[in-house]
Amino acid sequence: MKPENGEHPWGDIGQLILLFCFIIVWAGDSFFLRVSTFASDYLPLSIRLLLTAFAMIIAVYLAKAGHGVASEHRPPGVVSTGAFRYVRHPLYLASLLFYFGLAVSTACLFCFALLVGIFFFYDYMARYEEKLLQLKYGMEYVHYKKKTGKWLPRPKPTTTNTQGGR
C-alpha cells in the first residue's frame, strides 16, 4: 500500500479504533465500574475541570487551525502557518489533548494507561509521515523540523545585542 496523501495507510482506521476503545474504557470505568477512578477522591473536581477545559480549549484551537491549513487551498511547499508554526502535528496533538482532557475529568487511571499507548500510535504515524515529507520537500522540511517542535512548541531563540550597548 503506497499512501497517496502522505498519511499512514492504516492511520484513519487506527484512530477510529483507538477512539472507540478509549470512549468505551472512559465511559465504562468513569460512570459504571469506577475501578480506576479512585484518584478523583484526592483531586478536587474544580482542578480536574480546569485542566480539562484548558486541554480542550487548546485541542479545539489546534484542530481548527490545523484543519483550516491542511484542508483549504494549501500553498505548495512545507506548511508552517497557523498551528503548524507551533508544532509539526497539531491535529494529532489535538486528539491527544482531547483524550487527556477526558481522562483528567474523571481521573480515570485506565484511560491514562490507554493514553500512553495512543501516544505511541500517534508518534509512530508522525514519524512515518515525517519520513515521507522529508523525501518530498528535502531540506525545506529539515529546516522546518529544526525550528518547530514535534509535540511541544520550541522556545524562540533569544537574540543578543552584539553592538556593545551604550
HELIX and SHEET records of a PDB file:
HELIX    1   1 GLY A   11  GLY A   28  1                                  18    
HELIX    2   2 ASP A   29  LEU A   33  3                                   5    
HELIX    3   3 PHE A   38  ASP A   41  5                                   4    
HELIX    4   4 LEU A   45  SER A   71  1                                  27    
HELIX    5   5 GLY A   82  ARG A   85  5                                   4    
HELIX    6   6 PRO A   90  THR A  106  1                                  17    
HELIX    7   7 LEU A  109  TYR A  137  1                                  29    
HELIX    8   8 MET A  139  LYS A  147  1                                   9    
END                                                                             
